[in-house]
Amino acid sequence: MMKTTTEQRKPIEFTVPVRGDEAFYVMDNTAPNFYEYYHRHREFQITYIVKGSGAFMLGNLIRPCLEDQIFLIKPNDPHLFFKDERITTPSEIHVIHLFFSLEKLRPFFDMAEMQAIKSLLYSLDASKLLPARFAVPLKELFLPLATDGGPSKLIKLLQLFRALVEQQDQFISMYSGLSKVNFPDADGLRINTVIKYTLENYKRNIAIEEIAAVVHLTPTAFCKFFKKHTQKTFVSFLNEIRIESACQLLVNKKVESIAETAYRCGFNTAVHFNRVFLQVMKVSPKEFIAAHARKR
């Protein structure tokens, strides 16, 4: 996984750049990698992955991010897009981010004509993912946002918002897993240490006794601590990281079989891998491969 320091894993406050008096700020980035810091900001964020793939971390949740997916990220949800350099073929990343303040734009979204859009954006129970097969028709609305201005930009934004409302039943919820956005310093450092250690060692068996010792807790105390702050067990979190890695291997065709994928990502048997993959991704490995093959 991408190497990060403990400080980088703490969600830093990111200030979205502004350009003049624009209410909607667009960042159209083409670069070797995503923005490298685990961060949060007060603005609502909508991201389209135009080119490239990697992984998305939201709170403690790990999911693949693939071309033509759309992410709706709630204000203050700590998040990070990243590439696994050991798996992903070196290539440029092209992403388009749209930022806007729900608080400042409240009068705009309060208009009667905007009620359906307001209901979607202001009532979002968790950050969301729109799969590629539903997101592709929206691509042409994203691409010109960075260069358009004035009424033309606003018209495309309204069309985009309307399209998102029409697709809202297809969004996949991405609950961040965090009971609190801000940890006390000591707890935050422990969580960050657990995340970093897990990302570096997920390919082998990590016993509860081992990970508990890393943060100087007894196994029982660690299990209670981790569940309190993440709303899931450490084993569940470890399996999510392994499945994310497996998705990268499958997408980039770095393995010859599903069984090889299982063993390279830390699973002892292909049967166990298939069961966990289905539980996490809601599709089987074969269905995941087929869906990606159709896209290409």
C-alpha positions in Angstrom: 0.0 0.0 0.0 1.1 3.6 -0.2 3.5 4.4 2.5 2.3 7.1 4.9 3.5 8.5 8.1 1.4 8.5 11.3 1.0 12.3 10.8 -0.3 11.7 7.3 -3.0 9.3 8.6 -4.4 11.9 10.9 -7.2 13.7 9.1 -5.8 17.2 8.4 -8.0 20.2 7.7 -7.9 20.9 4.0 -8.8 24.4 2.7 -10.4 24.2 -0.6 -8.9 26.9 -3.0 -11.2 29.6 -4.2 -11.2 31.5 -7.5 -12.9 34.8 -7.3 -16.4 34.7 -6.0 -17.4 31.4 -7.5 -19.8 29.4 -5.4 -18.8 26.1 -7.1 -15.0 25.4 -7.3 -13.7 22.7 -9.7 -10.3 21.1 -9.5 -9.4 19.2 -12.7 -6.2 17.2 -11.8 -4.0 15.1 -14.0 -1.0 13.8 -12.0 1.0 10.7 -11.2 -1.0 10.2 -8.0 -3.9 11.4 -6.0 -3.7 14.1 -3.3 -1.5 12.3 -0.8 -2.9 13.3 2.6 -5.7 11.8 4.6 -7.8 14.9 5.1 -11.2 16.5 5.6 -12.8 19.8 4.6 -16.1 21.6 5.3 -17.2 21.6 1.7 -19.4 19.0 0.0 -17.3 17.1 -2.6 -18.3 15.3 -5.8 -15.4 13.4 -7.5 -15.4 11.8 -10.9 -12.5 9.3 -11.7 -11.8 10.1 -15.4 -8.6 8.0 -15.7 -6.7 5.6 -13.4 -7.6 3.4 -10.4 -6.6 3.0 -6.8 -8.3 2.8 -3.5 -10.5 5.1 -1.5 -10.3 5.3 2.3 -13.2 6.9 4.2 -12.7 6.9 7.9 -11.7 3.3 8.4 -13.5 2.0 5.3 -11.4 0.8 2.3 -12.9 0.4 -1.1 -11.5 0.3 -4.7 -11.9 3.4 -6.8 -12.0 2.7 -10.5 -12.4 4.7 -13.7 -15.8 6.3 -14.3 -16.9 6.0 -10.7 -18.5 9.0 -8.9 -18.0 9.7 -5.2 -20.2 12.0 -3.1 -18.3 12.9 0.0 -20.1 14.6 2.9 -18.5 17.6 4.6 -15.9 16.7 7.3 -15.7 13.0 6.3 -12.0 12.2 6.5 -10.9 10.6 3.3 -8.0 9.7 1.0 -7.7 8.4 -2.6 -4.5 6.5 -3.1 -2.7 4.0 -5.5 -1.0 0.8 -4.5 2.3 1.3 -6.4 3.2 -2.4 -6.0 0.0 -3.4 -7.9 -1.1 -0.6 -10.1 0.7 -0.1 -13.4 2.4 3.4 -13.4 0.1 5.8 -15.1 -1.4 9.2 -14.7 -4.5 9.9 -12.6 -7.2 12.2 -14.0 -9.8 13.2 -11.5 -12.4 16.1 -11.4 -13.4 17.4 -8.0 -16.4 19.7 -7.5 -16.5 21.5 -4.1 -19.3 23.7 -2.7 -20.4 24.8 0.7 -23.9 23.6 1.7 -24.0 26.2 4.4 -23.3 29.2 2.2 -25.5 27.9 -0.6 -28.5 27.2 1.6 -30.6 30.1 0.0 -29.9 28.7 -3.4 -30.9 25.2 -2.6 -34.0 26.5 -0.6 -35.6 27.6 -3.9 -38.7 25.6 -4.7 -37.2 24.4 -8.0 -34.2 22.9 -6.1 -36.1 20.8 -3.6 -35.2 17.4 -5.0 -31.6 18.3 -5.2 -31.6 19.8 -1.7 -33.2 16.6 -0.4 -30.3 14.5 -1.9 -27.4 16.7 -0.7 -28.6 17.9 2.7 -30.2 14.6 3.8 -27.3 12.3 2.8 -26.9 9.8 5.6 -23.4 8.8 4.5 -20.9 9.5 1.7 -21.9 7.6 -1.5 -20.4 5.8 -4.5 -22.1 5.7 -7.9 -20.8 2.6 -9.9 -19.4 3.2 -13.3 -22.3 1.7 -15.3 -24.5 4.5 -13.9 -21.9 7.2 -13.8 -20.7 7.1 -17.4 -23.7 9.0 -18.8 -22.7 11.9 -16.5 -19.1 12.1 -17.7 -19.8 14.7 -20.4 -21.2 17.0 -17.7 -18.1 16.8 -15.6 -15.4 17.2 -18.3 -16.1 20.9 -19.2 -16.7 22.1 -15.7 -13.1 23.4 -15.1 -13.1 25.5 -18.2 -16.7 26.7 -18.4 -17.8 29.8 -16.5 -20.8 32.0 -16.0 -24.3 30.7 -17.1 -22.8 27.8 -19.1 -21.2 26.4 -16.0 -24.3 26.8 -13.9 -26.5 25.2 -16.5 -24.2 22.1 -16.6 -24.1 22.0 -12.8 -27.9 22.0 -12.7 -28.0 19.2 -15.3 -25.4 17.3 -13.2 -27.5 17.7 -10.0 -30.6 16.6 -11.8 -28.8 13.5 -13.2 -27.5 12.6 -9.7 -31.1 12.8 -8.3 -32.3 10.5 -11.1 -29.6 8.0 -10.2 -29.9 8.3 -6.4 -31.3 4.8 -6.0 -28.1 3.4 -7.5 -25.8 4.9 -5.0 -23.9 2.6 -2.6 -23.6 3.9 0.9 -20.1 4.3 2.3 -20.5 4.7 6.1 -17.1 5.9 7.3 -17.1 3.6 10.3 -16.0 6.4 12.6 -18.1 7.1 15.7 -16.4 10.5 16.0 -14.6 12.6 13.4 -12.1 13.8 16.0 -10.4 11.4 18.4 -8.6 12.5 21.5 -4.9 12.7 20.6 -3.9 9.5 22.3 -6.8 7.5 20.7 -6.1 9.1 17.3 -2.5 8.1 17.3 -3.4 4.6 18.2 -6.0 4.3 15.4 -3.4 5.7 12.9 -0.8 3.3 14.1 -3.2 0.3 13.6 -4.1 1.5 10.1 -0.5 2.0 9.1 0.6 -1.4 10.5 -2.3 -3.2 8.9 -1.6 -1.6 5.5 2.0 -2.8 5.7 1.3 -6.3 6.9 -2.1 -7.4 5.5 -0.6 -10.1 3.3 0.2 -12.3 6.3 -1.7 -13.4 9.3 -2.0 -10.7 11.9 -3.1 -12.1 15.3 -5.1 -10.0 17.7 -2.3 -10.4 20.2 0.2 -8.9 17.7 -1.8 -5.9 16.7 -2.8 -5.2 20.3 0.9 -5.2 21.3 1.7 -2.7 18.6 -0.5 -0.1 20.4 0.4 -1.4 23.9 -3.0 -2.8 24.8 -4.2 -6.2 26.0 -6.1 -8.2 23.3 -9.4 -7.7 25.2 -8.8 -4.0 25.6 -7.7 -3.6 22.0 -10.9 -5.3 20.7 -13.1 -3.0 22.8 -11.1 0.0 21.8 -11.1 -0.7 18.0 -14.8 -1.6 18.0 -15.7 1.6 19.9 -13.9 3.9 17.5 -14.6 2.1 14.2 -17.9 0.2 14.7 -16.4 -3.0 13.4 -14.0 -5.7 14.5 -10.3 -5.6 13.5 -10.7 -8.8 11.5 -13.4 -7.1 9.4 -11.2 -4.1 8.8 -8.3 -6.4 7.9 -10.4 -8.3 5.4 -11.6 -5.1 3.8 -8.0 -4.0 3.2 -7.2 -7.5 1.7 -10.3 -7.3 -0.6 -9.3 -3.8 -1.8 -5.9 -5.2 -2.7 -7.5 -8.2 -4.4 -9.6 -5.8 -6.5 -6.5 -4.0 -7.6 -4.8 -7.3 -8.7 -7.9 -8.4 -10.6 -8.5 -5.0 -12.3 -4.9 -4.7 -13.4 -4.6 -8.4 -14.4 -1.6 -9.1 -12.1 -2.8 -12.6 -11.3 -3.6 -15.7 -13.3 -6.4 -17.1 -11.1 -8.8 -16.2 -8.3 -6.9 -18.7 -6.1 -3.6 -16.9 -6.7 -5.3 -13.6 -5.8 -6.6 -15.1 -2.5 -3.1 -16.3 -1.4 -1.4 -13.0 -2.4 -3.8 -11.0 -0.4 -3.5 -13.0 2.9 -6.3 -15.5 2.6 -5.5 -19.2 3.4 -8.1 -20.6 1.0 -9.9 -19.6 -2.1 -13.2 -20.6 -0.5 -12.8 -18.2 2.4 -11.6 -15.4 -0.1 -14.7 -15.9 -2.3 -17.0 -15.7 0.8 -15.4 -12.5 2.1 -15.2 -10.9 -1.3 -18.9 -11.4 -1.8 -19.6 -10.0 1.7 -17.5 -6.9 1.1 -18.1 -6.1 -2.6 -21.7 -7.5 -2.9 -20.6 -9.4 -6.0 -18.4 -12.5 -6.4 -14.8 -12.3 -7.8 -16.0 -13.8 -11.1 -18.8 -11.2 -11.4 -16.3 -8.4 -10.5 -13.9 -9.6 -13.2 -16.7 -9.9 -15.8 -18.0 -6.4 -15.0 -14.6 -4.9 -15.5 -14.0 -6.8 -18.7 -17.2 -5.6 -20.2 -16.3 -2.0 -19.3 -13.0 -2.3 -21.1 
